[in-house]
Amino acid sequence: MQDGLYVALSSQIALERRLNTIADNVANASTVGFRATGVKFEDVVSGLGQDAVSFASAGDTYLSAKSGSLRETGNPFDFAIQGDAWFGIETPAGTVMTRDGRFSMLDTGQLVTIEGYPVLDAGGAPLQLDPRNGPPQSGADGVLRQDGQLVGAIGLFEFEPGPNFTRFGNSGIVPAGQPEPVVDRVDIGVAQGFLEDSNVNPMLEMTRLIAVQRAFENIAAAMRSTEQTFANAIETLGSKA
């Protein structure tokens, strides 16, 4: 009987983690470059044979690989990645990967994110433009020119987020290892004047949210019933002693 309570409790813990994940996805449904988070759970078996009990694992988070839709802005400092790659930015947490391409140029010519973090080139160095020559023109490969002169290239990187990854800000991901620069890939490029919207489907996430809440309530009701049965059994046994 106690095993049943432990199983139900493990299920509630798993559902609570899933609930938090869904809530975070819904909150970032309009965040530029946001990739939704999912959770994978496994059965954890304790004991052998007829005494075996299956519990829900704590779960591992993973990052959705689906790209968001591209939205045209016409802003020459907006960039969207086409394909499976990431921008690299320099932050207090080190190099961070992001799909948020809302950039701007400082008076010094440095290309920075909307939060003011330097945008990196393929070599991992901050991109430096000429502040006297206005917005750059970007090719599909991310190469930047001003007045027809080559001034640098936006770095595109590949990395494996892995399970239980660490976020930075709303759409940034802190890589566990060293990101690899993308070179000579026809399937990966940059679209200037576009932004990538969040890949979260709000209606689907809300449906999942309702399902999780109902499951949580059902498990809570089952636990109360089990606890009452356990209490009744103790009371009955106690009266016969």
Biotite code that builds the C-alpha atoms (Angstrom):
import biotite.structure as struc

atoms = struc.array([
    struc.Atom([0.000, 0.000, 0.000], chain_id="A", res_id=1, res_name="MET", atom_name="CA", element="C"),
    struc.Atom([2.866, 2.343, 0.832], chain_id="A", res_id=2, res_name="GLN", atom_name="CA", element="C"),
    struc.Atom([4.474, 1.459, -2.513], chain_id="A", res_id=3, res_name="ASP", atom_name="CA", element="C"),
    struc.Atom([1.363, 2.806, -4.215], chain_id="A", res_id=4, res_name="GLY", atom_name="CA", element="C"),
    struc.Atom([1.797, 6.117, -2.414], chain_id="A", res_id=5, res_name="LEU", atom_name="CA", element="C"),
    struc.Atom([5.455, 6.313, -3.447], chain_id="A", res_id=6, res_name="TYR", atom_name="CA", element="C"),
    struc.Atom([4.567, 5.571, -7.082], chain_id="A", res_id=7, res_name="VAL", atom_name="CA", element="C"),
    struc.Atom([1.866, 8.244, -7.040], chain_id="A", res_id=8, res_name="ALA", atom_name="CA", element="C"),
    struc.Atom([4.253, 10.721, -5.437], chain_id="A", res_id=9, res_name="LEU", atom_name="CA", element="C"),
    struc.Atom([6.899, 10.082, -8.114], chain_id="A", res_id=10, res_name="SER", atom_name="CA", element="C"),
    struc.Atom([4.222, 10.666, -10.755], chain_id="A", res_id=11, res_name="SER", atom_name="CA", element="C"),
    struc.Atom([3.243, 13.966, -9.158], chain_id="A", res_id=12, res_name="GLN", atom_name="CA", element="C"),
    struc.Atom([6.878, 15.102, -9.119], chain_id="A", res_id=13, res_name="ILE", atom_name="CA", element="C"),
    struc.Atom([7.201, 14.205, -12.812], chain_id="A", res_id=14, res_name="ALA", atom_name="CA", element="C"),
    struc.Atom([3.959, 16.002, -13.663], chain_id="A", res_id=15, res_name="LEU", atom_name="CA", element="C"),
    struc.Atom([5.042, 19.091, -11.741], chain_id="A", res_id=16, res_name="GLU", atom_name="CA", element="C"),
    struc.Atom([8.255, 19.255, -13.780], chain_id="A", res_id=17, res_name="ARG", atom_name="CA", element="C"),
    struc.Atom([6.279, 18.833, -16.986], chain_id="A", res_id=18, res_name="ARG", atom_name="CA", element="C"),
    struc.Atom([3.863, 21.542, -15.829], chain_id="A", res_id=19, res_name="LEU", atom_name="CA", element="C"),
    struc.Atom([6.718, 23.975, -15.208], chain_id="A", res_id=20, res_name="ASN", atom_name="CA", element="C"),
    struc.Atom([8.162, 23.223, -18.639], chain_id="A", res_id=21, res_name="THR", atom_name="CA", element="C"),
    struc.Atom([4.844, 23.820, -20.403], chain_id="A", res_id=22, res_name="ILE", atom_name="CA", element="C"),
    struc.Atom([4.297, 27.057, -18.472], chain_id="A", res_id=23, res_name="ALA", atom_name="CA", element="C"),
    struc.Atom([7.755, 28.284, -19.541], chain_id="A", res_id=24, res_name="ASP", atom_name="CA", element="C"),
    struc.Atom([7.010, 27.417, -23.172], chain_id="A", res_id=25, res_name="ASN", atom_name="CA", element="C"),
    struc.Atom([3.699, 29.278, -23.080], chain_id="A", res_id=26, res_name="VAL", atom_name="CA", element="C"),
    struc.Atom([5.358, 32.312, -21.471], chain_id="A", res_id=27, res_name="ALA", atom_name="CA", element="C"),
    struc.Atom([7.891, 32.422, -24.329], chain_id="A", res_id=28, res_name="ASN", atom_name="CA", element="C"),
    struc.Atom([5.480, 31.817, -27.202], chain_id="A", res_id=29, res_name="ALA", atom_name="CA", element="C"),
    struc.Atom([6.287, 35.302, -28.542], chain_id="A", res_id=30, res_name="SER", atom_name="CA", element="C"),
    struc.Atom([10.018, 35.334, -27.688], chain_id="A", res_id=31, res_name="THR", atom_name="CA", element="C"),
    struc.Atom([12.196, 35.746, -30.779], chain_id="A", res_id=32, res_name="VAL", atom_name="CA", element="C"),
    struc.Atom([14.348, 32.691, -31.482], chain_id="A", res_id=33, res_name="GLY", atom_name="CA", element="C"),
    struc.Atom([12.957, 30.660, -28.570], chain_id="A", res_id=34, res_name="PHE", atom_name="CA", element="C"),
    struc.Atom([13.132, 26.873, -28.826], chain_id="A", res_id=35, res_name="ARG", atom_name="CA", element="C"),
    struc.Atom([10.579, 24.933, -26.786], chain_id="A", res_id=36, res_name="ALA", atom_name="CA", element="C"),
    struc.Atom([11.634, 22.622, -23.967], chain_id="A", res_id=37, res_name="THR", atom_name="CA", element="C"),
    struc.Atom([10.392, 19.053, -23.646], chain_id="A", res_id=38, res_name="GLY", atom_name="CA", element="C"),
    struc.Atom([10.816, 16.444, -20.901], chain_id="A", res_id=39, res_name="VAL", atom_name="CA", element="C"),
    struc.Atom([11.487, 12.732, -21.304], chain_id="A", res_id=40, res_name="LYS", atom_name="CA", element="C"),
    struc.Atom([10.622, 10.322, -18.487], chain_id="A", res_id=41, res_name="PHE", atom_name="CA", element="C"),
    struc.Atom([11.631, 6.702, -17.945], chain_id="A", res_id=42, res_name="GLU", atom_name="CA", element="C"),
    struc.Atom([10.406, 3.917, -15.685], chain_id="A", res_id=43, res_name="ASP", atom_name="CA", element="C"),
    struc.Atom([12.644, 3.205, -12.700], chain_id="A", res_id=44, res_name="VAL", atom_name="CA", element="C"),
    struc.Atom([12.095, -0.319, -11.376], chain_id="A", res_id=45, res_name="VAL", atom_name="CA", element="C"),
    struc.Atom([12.779, -1.165, -7.753], chain_id="A", res_id=46, res_name="SER", atom_name="CA", element="C"),
    struc.Atom([12.822, -4.761, -6.530], chain_id="A", res_id=47, res_name="GLY", atom_name="CA", element="C"),
    struc.Atom([12.585, -8.085, -8.362], chain_id="A", res_id=48, res_name="LEU", atom_name="CA", element="C"),
    struc.Atom([9.835, -10.399, -9.554], chain_id="A", res_id=49, res_name="GLY", atom_name="CA", element="C"),
    struc.Atom([6.458, -9.938, -7.910], chain_id="A", res_id=50, res_name="GLN", atom_name="CA", element="C"),
    struc.Atom([7.966, -7.385, -5.537], chain_id="A", res_id=51, res_name="ASP", atom_name="CA", element="C"),
    struc.Atom([9.083, -5.114, -8.384], chain_id="A", res_id=52, res_name="ALA", atom_name="CA", element="C"),
    struc.Atom([7.670, -1.583, -8.288], chain_id="A", res_id=53, res_name="VAL", atom_name="CA", element="C"),
    struc.Atom([7.892, 0.885, -11.154], chain_id="A", res_id=54, res_name="SER", atom_name="CA", element="C"),
    struc.Atom([8.417, 4.571, -10.436], chain_id="A", res_id=55, res_name="PHE", atom_name="CA", element="C"),
    struc.Atom([8.553, 7.594, -12.742], chain_id="A", res_id=56, res_name="ALA", atom_name="CA", element="C"),
    struc.Atom([12.039, 9.053, -13.192], chain_id="A", res_id=57, res_name="SER", atom_name="CA", element="C"),
    struc.Atom([12.798, 12.711, -12.466], chain_id="A", res_id=58, res_name="ALA", atom_name="CA", element="C"),
    struc.Atom([12.964, 13.243, -16.228], chain_id="A", res_id=59, res_name="GLY", atom_name="CA", element="C"),
    struc.Atom([15.492, 14.827, -18.587], chain_id="A", res_id=60, res_name="ASP", atom_name="CA", element="C"),
    struc.Atom([14.785, 18.040, -20.437], chain_id="A", res_id=61, res_name="THR", atom_name="CA", element="C"),
    struc.Atom([15.587, 18.378, -24.130], chain_id="A", res_id=62, res_name="TYR", atom_name="CA", element="C"),
    struc.Atom([15.462, 21.194, -26.641], chain_id="A", res_id=63, res_name="LEU", atom_name="CA", element="C"),
    struc.Atom([13.079, 21.085, -29.578], chain_id="A", res_id=64, res_name="SER", atom_name="CA", element="C"),
    struc.Atom([14.975, 20.994, -32.878], chain_id="A", res_id=65, res_name="ALA", atom_name="CA", element="C"),
    struc.Atom([12.085, 22.478, -34.838], chain_id="A", res_id=66, res_name="LYS", atom_name="CA", element="C"),
    struc.Atom([12.726, 25.902, -36.378], chain_id="A", res_id=67, res_name="SER", atom_name="CA", element="C"),
    struc.Atom([10.303, 28.760, -35.865], chain_id="A", res_id=68, res_name="GLY", atom_name="CA", element="C"),
    struc.Atom([8.729, 30.624, -38.771], chain_id="A", res_id=69, res_name="SER", atom_name="CA", element="C"),
    struc.Atom([10.614, 33.528, -40.375], chain_id="A", res_id=70, res_name="LEU", atom_name="CA", element="C"),
    struc.Atom([9.090, 36.983, -40.174], chain_id="A", res_id=71, res_name="ARG", atom_name="CA", element="C"),
    struc.Atom([10.204, 39.776, -42.472], chain_id="A", res_id=72, res_name="GLU", atom_name="CA", element="C"),
    struc.Atom([11.026, 43.059, -40.703], chain_id="A", res_id=73, res_name="THR", atom_name="CA", element="C"),
    struc.Atom([13.035, 44.923, -43.333], chain_id="A", res_id=74, res_name="GLY", atom_name="CA", element="C"),
    struc.Atom([15.495, 46.012, -40.612], chain_id="A", res_id=75, res_name="ASN", atom_name="CA", element="C"),
    struc.Atom([19.075, 45.539, -41.948], chain_id="A", res_id=76, res_name="PRO", atom_name="CA", element="C"),
    struc.Atom([20.230, 44.693, -38.429], chain_id="A", res_id=77, res_name="PHE", atom_name="CA", element="C"),
    struc.Atom([17.752, 41.812, -38.059], chain_id="A", res_id=78, res_name="ASP", atom_name="CA", element="C"),
    struc.Atom([19.050, 38.371, -39.001], chain_id="A", res_id=79, res_name="PHE", atom_name="CA", element="C"),
    struc.Atom([17.490, 34.907, -39.061], chain_id="A", res_id=80, res_name="ALA", atom_name="CA", element="C"),
    struc.Atom([19.264, 31.580, -39.477], chain_id="A", res_id=81, res_name="ILE", atom_name="CA", element="C"),
    struc.Atom([18.035, 29.190, -42.139], chain_id="A", res_id=82, res_name="GLN", atom_name="CA", element="C"),
    struc.Atom([19.009, 25.675, -41.133], chain_id="A", res_id=83, res_name="GLY", atom_name="CA", element="C"),
    struc.Atom([20.360, 23.981, -38.018], chain_id="A", res_id=84, res_name="ASP", atom_name="CA", element="C"),
    struc.Atom([22.849, 26.483, -36.610], chain_id="A", res_id=85, res_name="ALA", atom_name="CA", element="C"),
    struc.Atom([23.145, 29.195, -33.963], chain_id="A", res_id=86, res_name="TRP", atom_name="CA", element="C"),
    struc.Atom([24.555, 32.675, -33.517], chain_id="A", res_id=87, res_name="PHE", atom_name="CA", element="C"),
    struc.Atom([27.345, 33.013, -30.978], chain_id="A", res_id=88, res_name="GLY", atom_name="CA", element="C"),
    struc.Atom([27.338, 35.870, -28.471], chain_id="A", res_id=89, res_name="ILE", atom_name="CA", element="C"),
    struc.Atom([29.749, 36.890, -25.726], chain_id="A", res_id=90, res_name="GLU", atom_name="CA", element="C"),
    struc.Atom([28.160, 37.096, -22.269], chain_id="A", res_id=91, res_name="THR", atom_name="CA", element="C"),
    struc.Atom([29.179, 37.048, -18.579], chain_id="A", res_id=92, res_name="PRO", atom_name="CA", element="C"),
    struc.Atom([28.363, 33.299, -18.709], chain_id="A", res_id=93, res_name="ALA", atom_name="CA", element="C"),
    struc.Atom([30.838, 32.820, -21.572], chain_id="A", res_id=94, res_name="GLY", atom_name="CA", element="C"),
    struc.Atom([29.915, 32.037, -25.160], chain_id="A", res_id=95, res_name="THR", atom_name="CA", element="C"),
    struc.Atom([26.164, 31.561, -25.513], chain_id="A", res_id=96, res_name="VAL", atom_name="CA", element="C"),
    struc.Atom([24.215, 30.166, -28.475], chain_id="A", res_id=97, res_name="MET", atom_name="CA", element="C"),
    struc.Atom([21.071, 31.960, -29.616], chain_id="A", res_id=98, res_name="THR", atom_name="CA", element="C"),
    struc.Atom([18.651, 32.115, -32.538], chain_id="A", res_id=99, res_name="ARG", atom_name="CA", element="C"),
    struc.Atom([17.621, 35.676, -31.642], chain_id="A", res_id=100, res_name="ASP", atom_name="CA", element="C"),
    struc.Atom([19.044, 37.832, -34.428], chain_id="A", res_id=101, res_name="GLY", atom_name="CA", element="C"),
    struc.Atom([17.953, 41.278, -33.231], chain_id="A", res_id=102, res_name="ARG", atom_name="CA", element="C"),
    struc.Atom([21.278, 43.082, -33.562], chain_id="A", res_id=103, res_name="PHE", atom_name="CA", element="C"),
    struc.Atom([22.417, 46.688, -33.648], chain_id="A", res_id=104, res_name="SER", atom_name="CA", element="C"),
    struc.Atom([25.651, 48.618, -34.180], chain_id="A", res_id=105, res_name="MET", atom_name="CA", element="C"),
    struc.Atom([27.210, 50.712, -31.424], chain_id="A", res_id=106, res_name="LEU", atom_name="CA", element="C"),
    struc.Atom([28.883, 54.038, -32.062], chain_id="A", res_id=107, res_name="ASP", atom_name="CA", element="C"),
    struc.Atom([32.163, 52.144, -31.906], chain_id="A", res_id=108, res_name="THR", atom_name="CA", element="C"),
    struc.Atom([31.039, 49.878, -34.770], chain_id="A", res_id=109, res_name="GLY", atom_name="CA", element="C"),
    struc.Atom([30.639, 46.763, -32.620], chain_id="A", res_id=110, res_name="GLN", atom_name="CA", element="C"),
    struc.Atom([27.717, 44.508, -33.578], chain_id="A", res_id=111, res_name="LEU", atom_name="CA", element="C"),
    struc.Atom([25.712, 43.623, -30.459], chain_id="A", res_id=112, res_name="VAL", atom_name="CA", element="C"),
    struc.Atom([22.496, 41.889, -29.445], chain_id="A", res_id=113, res_name="THR", atom_name="CA", element="C"),
    struc.Atom([19.405, 43.651, -28.142], chain_id="A", res_id=114, res_name="ILE", atom_name="CA", element="C"),
    struc.Atom([20.825, 43.137, -24.611], chain_id="A", res_id=115, res_name="GLU", atom_name="CA", element="C"),
    struc.Atom([24.169, 44.653, -25.628], chain_id="A", res_id=116, res_name="GLY", atom_name="CA", element="C"),
    struc.Atom([26.214, 41.429, -25.854], chain_id="A", res_id=117, res_name="TYR", atom_name="CA", element="C"),
    struc.Atom([28.844, 41.286, -28.640], chain_id="A", res_id=118, res_name="PRO", atom_name="CA", element="C"),
    struc.Atom([28.019, 39.108, -31.654], chain_id="A", res_id=119, res_name="VAL", atom_name="CA", element="C"),
    struc.Atom([30.847, 36.724, -32.582], chain_id="A", res_id=120, res_name="LEU", atom_name="CA", element="C"),
    struc.Atom([32.408, 35.818, -35.906], chain_id="A", res_id=121, res_name="ASP", atom_name="CA", element="C"),
    struc.Atom([33.283, 32.236, -36.888], chain_id="A", res_id=122, res_name="ALA", atom_name="CA", element="C"),
    struc.Atom([36.598, 32.554, -35.030], chain_id="A", res_id=123, res_name="GLY", atom_name="CA", element="C"),
    struc.Atom([34.872, 33.470, -31.772], chain_id="A", res_id=124, res_name="GLY", atom_name="CA", element="C"),
    struc.Atom([35.910, 37.147, -31.845], chain_id="A", res_id=125, res_name="ALA", atom_name="CA", element="C"),
    struc.Atom([33.489, 40.078, -31.497], chain_id="A", res_id=126, res_name="PRO", atom_name="CA", element="C"),
    struc.Atom([32.347, 41.479, -34.847], chain_id="A", res_id=127, res_name="LEU", atom_name="CA", element="C"),
    struc.Atom([33.605, 44.979, -35.591], chain_id="A", res_id=128, res_name="GLN", atom_name="CA", element="C"),
    struc.Atom([32.016, 47.109, -38.310], chain_id="A", res_id=129, res_name="LEU", atom_name="CA", element="C"),
    struc.Atom([32.810, 50.588, -39.587], chain_id="A", res_id=130, res_name="ASP", atom_name="CA", element="C"),
    struc.Atom([30.469, 53.001, -37.773], chain_id="A", res_id=131, res_name="PRO", atom_name="CA", element="C"),
    struc.Atom([30.879, 55.568, -40.569], chain_id="A", res_id=132, res_name="ARG", atom_name="CA", element="C"),
    struc.Atom([29.390, 53.374, -43.297], chain_id="A", res_id=133, res_name="ASN", atom_name="CA", element="C"),
    struc.Atom([25.944, 52.563, -41.933], chain_id="A", res_id=134, res_name="GLY", atom_name="CA", element="C"),
    struc.Atom([24.175, 49.192, -41.919], chain_id="A", res_id=135, res_name="PRO", atom_name="CA", element="C"),
    struc.Atom([26.012, 46.229, -43.470], chain_id="A", res_id=136, res_name="PRO", atom_name="CA", element="C"),
    struc.Atom([24.820, 44.129, -46.375], chain_id="A", res_id=137, res_name="GLN", atom_name="CA", element="C"),
    struc.Atom([24.807, 40.408, -45.671], chain_id="A", res_id=138, res_name="SER", atom_name="CA", element="C"),
    struc.Atom([25.123, 37.533, -48.074], chain_id="A", res_id=139, res_name="GLY", atom_name="CA", element="C"),
    struc.Atom([23.353, 34.232, -47.507], chain_id="A", res_id=140, res_name="ALA", atom_name="CA", element="C"),
    struc.Atom([26.600, 32.929, -46.011], chain_id="A", res_id=141, res_name="ASP", atom_name="CA", element="C"),
    struc.Atom([26.634, 35.667, -43.347], chain_id="A", res_id=142, res_name="GLY", atom_name="CA", element="C"),
    struc.Atom([29.503, 37.608, -44.946], chain_id="A", res_id=143, res_name="VAL", atom_name="CA", element="C"),
    struc.Atom([29.096, 41.322, -44.196], chain_id="A", res_id=144, res_name="LEU", atom_name="CA", element="C"),
    struc.Atom([30.014, 44.216, -46.478], chain_id="A", res_id=145, res_name="ARG", atom_name="CA", element="C"),
    struc.Atom([29.828, 47.969, -46.091], chain_id="A", res_id=146, res_name="GLN", atom_name="CA", element="C"),
    struc.Atom([30.094, 50.127, -49.201], chain_id="A", res_id=147, res_name="ASP", atom_name="CA", element="C"),
    struc.Atom([31.029, 46.977, -51.074], chain_id="A", res_id=148, res_name="GLY", atom_name="CA", element="C"),
    struc.Atom([33.994, 46.277, -48.801], chain_id="A", res_id=149, res_name="GLN", atom_name="CA", element="C"),
    struc.Atom([34.284, 43.051, -46.821], chain_id="A", res_id=150, res_name="LEU", atom_name="CA", element="C"),
    struc.Atom([34.161, 43.853, -43.090], chain_id="A", res_id=151, res_name="VAL", atom_name="CA", element="C"),
    struc.Atom([33.531, 40.440, -41.477], chain_id="A", res_id=152, res_name="GLY", atom_name="CA", element="C"),
    struc.Atom([31.138, 37.536, -41.252], chain_id="A", res_id=153, res_name="ALA", atom_name="CA", element="C"),
    struc.Atom([28.514, 36.573, -38.722], chain_id="A", res_id=154, res_name="ILE", atom_name="CA", element="C"),
    struc.Atom([29.562, 33.368, -36.987], chain_id="A", res_id=155, res_name="GLY", atom_name="CA", element="C"),
    struc.Atom([27.239, 30.380, -37.293], chain_id="A", res_id=156, res_name="LEU", atom_name="CA", element="C"),
    struc.Atom([27.820, 27.483, -34.937], chain_id="A", res_id=157, res_name="PHE", atom_name="CA", element="C"),
    struc.Atom([26.715, 23.922, -34.318], chain_id="A", res_id=158, res_name="GLU", atom_name="CA", element="C"),
    struc.Atom([26.500, 22.322, -30.874], chain_id="A", res_id=159, res_name="PHE", atom_name="CA", element="C"),
    struc.Atom([24.599, 19.599, -29.051], chain_id="A", res_id=160, res_name="GLU", atom_name="CA", element="C"),
    struc.Atom([22.399, 21.014, -26.245], chain_id="A", res_id=161, res_name="PRO", atom_name="CA", element="C"),
    struc.Atom([22.152, 17.574, -24.626], chain_id="A", res_id=162, res_name="GLY", atom_name="CA", element="C"),
    struc.Atom([19.822, 16.686, -21.740], chain_id="A", res_id=163, res_name="PRO", atom_name="CA", element="C"),
    struc.Atom([19.175, 19.142, -18.923], chain_id="A", res_id=164, res_name="ASN", atom_name="CA", element="C"),
    struc.Atom([20.763, 22.035, -20.820], chain_id="A", res_id=165, res_name="PHE", atom_name="CA", element="C"),
    struc.Atom([21.226, 25.484, -19.282], chain_id="A", res_id=166, res_name="THR", atom_name="CA", element="C"),
    struc.Atom([19.379, 28.507, -20.600], chain_id="A", res_id=167, res_name="ARG", atom_name="CA", element="C"),
    struc.Atom([20.727, 32.051, -20.648], chain_id="A", res_id=168, res_name="PHE", atom_name="CA", element="C"),
    struc.Atom([18.102, 34.769, -20.756], chain_id="A", res_id=169, res_name="GLY", atom_name="CA", element="C"),
    struc.Atom([15.012, 33.870, -22.739], chain_id="A", res_id=170, res_name="ASN", atom_name="CA", element="C"),
    struc.Atom([16.371, 32.286, -25.909], chain_id="A", res_id=171, res_name="SER", atom_name="CA", element="C"),
    struc.Atom([20.069, 31.681, -25.212], chain_id="A", res_id=172, res_name="GLY", atom_name="CA", element="C"),
    struc.Atom([21.623, 28.286, -24.482], chain_id="A", res_id=173, res_name="ILE", atom_name="CA", element="C"),
    struc.Atom([24.919, 27.799, -22.644], chain_id="A", res_id=174, res_name="VAL", atom_name="CA", element="C"),
    struc.Atom([26.826, 25.063, -24.532], chain_id="A", res_id=175, res_name="PRO", atom_name="CA", element="C"),
    struc.Atom([28.355, 22.292, -22.435], chain_id="A", res_id=176, res_name="ALA", atom_name="CA", element="C"),
    struc.Atom([31.261, 21.955, -24.860], chain_id="A", res_id=177, res_name="GLY", atom_name="CA", element="C"),
    struc.Atom([32.974, 24.030, -27.511], chain_id="A", res_id=178, res_name="GLN", atom_name="CA", element="C"),
    struc.Atom([30.621, 24.982, -30.377], chain_id="A", res_id=179, res_name="PRO", atom_name="CA", element="C"),
    struc.Atom([31.857, 24.137, -33.874], chain_id="A", res_id=180, res_name="GLU", atom_name="CA", element="C"),
    struc.Atom([31.787, 26.891, -36.525], chain_id="A", res_id=181, res_name="PRO", atom_name="CA", element="C"),
    struc.Atom([29.728, 26.128, -39.624], chain_id="A", res_id=182, res_name="VAL", atom_name="CA", element="C"),
    struc.Atom([31.683, 26.453, -42.873], chain_id="A", res_id=183, res_name="VAL", atom_name="CA", element="C"),
    struc.Atom([30.797, 25.689, -46.493], chain_id="A", res_id=184, res_name="ASP", atom_name="CA", element="C"),
    struc.Atom([27.279, 24.416, -45.788], chain_id="A", res_id=185, res_name="ARG", atom_name="CA", element="C"),
    struc.Atom([24.731, 25.090, -48.522], chain_id="A", res_id=186, res_name="VAL", atom_name="CA", element="C"),
    struc.Atom([21.882, 24.003, -46.211], chain_id="A", res_id=187, res_name="ASP", atom_name="CA", element="C"),
    struc.Atom([22.688, 26.661, -43.600], chain_id="A", res_id=188, res_name="ILE", atom_name="CA", element="C"),
    struc.Atom([22.577, 30.401, -44.164], chain_id="A", res_id=189, res_name="GLY", atom_name="CA", element="C"),
    struc.Atom([21.508, 33.827, -42.984], chain_id="A", res_id=190, res_name="VAL", atom_name="CA", element="C"),
    struc.Atom([18.487, 35.880, -44.039], chain_id="A", res_id=191, res_name="ALA", atom_name="CA", element="C"),
    struc.Atom([18.954, 39.620, -43.495], chain_id="A", res_id=192, res_name="GLN", atom_name="CA", element="C"),
    struc.Atom([15.858, 41.648, -42.660], chain_id="A", res_id=193, res_name="GLY", atom_name="CA", element="C"),
    struc.Atom([14.125, 38.656, -41.080], chain_id="A", res_id=194, res_name="PHE", atom_name="CA", element="C"),
    struc.Atom([13.635, 37.277, -37.562], chain_id="A", res_id=195, res_name="LEU", atom_name="CA", element="C"),
    struc.Atom([12.816, 33.763, -36.407], chain_id="A", res_id=196, res_name="GLU", atom_name="CA", element="C"),
    struc.Atom([9.742, 33.564, -34.217], chain_id="A", res_id=197, res_name="ASP", atom_name="CA", element="C"),
    struc.Atom([9.377, 31.145, -31.309], chain_id="A", res_id=198, res_name="SER", atom_name="CA", element="C"),
    struc.Atom([8.674, 27.549, -32.352], chain_id="A", res_id=199, res_name="ASN", atom_name="CA", element="C"),
    struc.Atom([6.129, 27.141, -29.523], chain_id="A", res_id=200, res_name="VAL", atom_name="CA", element="C"),
    struc.Atom([2.595, 26.181, -30.567], chain_id="A", res_id=201, res_name="ASN", atom_name="CA", element="C"),
    struc.Atom([0.493, 27.980, -27.927], chain_id="A", res_id=202, res_name="PRO", atom_name="CA", element="C"),
    struc.Atom([-2.702, 25.994, -28.560], chain_id="A", res_id=203, res_name="MET", atom_name="CA", element="C"),
    struc.Atom([-0.874, 22.656, -28.336], chain_id="A", res_id=204, res_name="LEU", atom_name="CA", element="C"),
    struc.Atom([0.907, 23.714, -25.142], chain_id="A", res_id=205, res_name="GLU", atom_name="CA", element="C"),
    struc.Atom([-2.355, 24.864, -23.555], chain_id="A", res_id=206, res_name="MET", atom_name="CA", element="C"),
    struc.Atom([-3.943, 21.500, -24.415], chain_id="A", res_id=207, res_name="THR", atom_name="CA", element="C"),
    struc.Atom([-0.995, 19.742, -22.773], chain_id="A", res_id=208, res_name="ARG", atom_name="CA", element="C"),
    struc.Atom([-1.282, 22.036, -19.761], chain_id="A", res_id=209, res_name="LEU", atom_name="CA", element="C"),
    struc.Atom([-4.922, 21.074, -19.222], chain_id="A", res_id=210, res_name="ILE", atom_name="CA", element="C"),
    struc.Atom([-4.107, 17.361, -19.604], chain_id="A", res_id=211, res_name="ALA", atom_name="CA", element="C"),
    struc.Atom([-1.273, 17.569, -17.062], chain_id="A", res_id=212, res_name="VAL", atom_name="CA", element="C"),
    struc.Atom([-3.422, 19.461, -14.564], chain_id="A", res_id=213, res_name="GLN", atom_name="CA", element="C"),
    struc.Atom([-6.164, 16.838, -14.822], chain_id="A", res_id=214, res_name="ARG", atom_name="CA", element="C"),
    struc.Atom([-3.668, 13.994, -14.411], chain_id="A", res_id=215, res_name="ALA", atom_name="CA", element="C"),
    struc.Atom([-2.220, 15.726, -11.344], chain_id="A", res_id=216, res_name="PHE", atom_name="CA", element="C"),
    struc.Atom([-5.683, 16.079, -9.822], chain_id="A", res_id=217, res_name="GLU", atom_name="CA", element="C"),
    struc.Atom([-6.528, 12.411, -10.539], chain_id="A", res_id=218, res_name="ASN", atom_name="CA", element="C"),
    struc.Atom([-3.320, 11.218, -8.876], chain_id="A", res_id=219, res_name="ILE", atom_name="CA", element="C"),
    struc.Atom([-3.975, 13.474, -5.877], chain_id="A", res_id=220, res_name="ALA", atom_name="CA", element="C"),
    struc.Atom([-7.461, 11.964, -5.522], chain_id="A", res_id=221, res_name="ALA", atom_name="CA", element="C"),
    struc.Atom([-6.032, 8.439, -5.746], chain_id="A", res_id=222, res_name="ALA", atom_name="CA", element="C"),
    struc.Atom([-3.463, 9.268, -3.069], chain_id="A", res_id=223, res_name="MET", atom_name="CA", element="C"),
    struc.Atom([-6.169, 10.567, -0.735], chain_id="A", res_id=224, res_name="ARG", atom_name="CA", element="C"),
    struc.Atom([-8.159, 7.391, -1.291], chain_id="A", res_id=225, res_name="SER", atom_name="CA", element="C"),
    struc.Atom([-5.106, 5.204, -0.584], chain_id="A", res_id=226, res_name="THR", atom_name="CA", element="C"),
    struc.Atom([-4.260, 7.180, 2.546], chain_id="A", res_id=227, res_name="GLU", atom_name="CA", element="C"),
    struc.Atom([-7.829, 6.788, 3.798], chain_id="A", res_id=228, res_name="GLN", atom_name="CA", element="C"),
    struc.Atom([-7.762, 3.049, 3.129], chain_id="A", res_id=229, res_name="THR", atom_name="CA", element="C"),
    struc.Atom([-4.447, 2.824, 4.982], chain_id="A", res_id=230, res_name="PHE", atom_name="CA", element="C"),
    struc.Atom([-5.863, 4.776, 7.923], chain_id="A", res_id=231, res_name="ALA", atom_name="CA", element="C"),
    struc.Atom([-8.978, 2.583, 8.022], chain_id="A", res_id=232, res_name="ASN", atom_name="CA", element="C"),
    struc.Atom([-6.826, -0.555, 8.027], chain_id="A", res_id=233, res_name="ALA", atom_name="CA", element="C"),
    struc.Atom([-4.755, 0.734, 10.936], chain_id="A", res_id=234, res_name="ILE", atom_name="CA", element="C"),
    struc.Atom([-7.908, 1.666, 12.851], chain_id="A", res_id=235, res_name="GLU", atom_name="CA", element="C"),
    struc.Atom([-9.444, -1.777, 12.239], chain_id="A", res_id=236, res_name="THR", atom_name="CA", element="C"),
    struc.Atom([-6.297, -3.632, 13.277], chain_id="A", res_id=237, res_name="LEU", atom_name="CA", element="C"),
    struc.Atom([-5.916, -1.407, 16.312], chain_id="A", res_id=238, res_name="GLY", atom_name="CA", element="C"),
    struc.Atom([-9.445, -2.142, 17.513], chain_id="A", res_id=239, res_name="SER", atom_name="CA", element="C"),
    struc.Atom([-8.774, -5.892, 17.345], chain_id="A", res_id=240, res_name="LYS", atom_name="CA", element="C"),
    struc.Atom([-5.568, -5.723, 19.327], chain_id="A", res_id=241, res_name="ALA", atom_name="CA", element="C"),
])
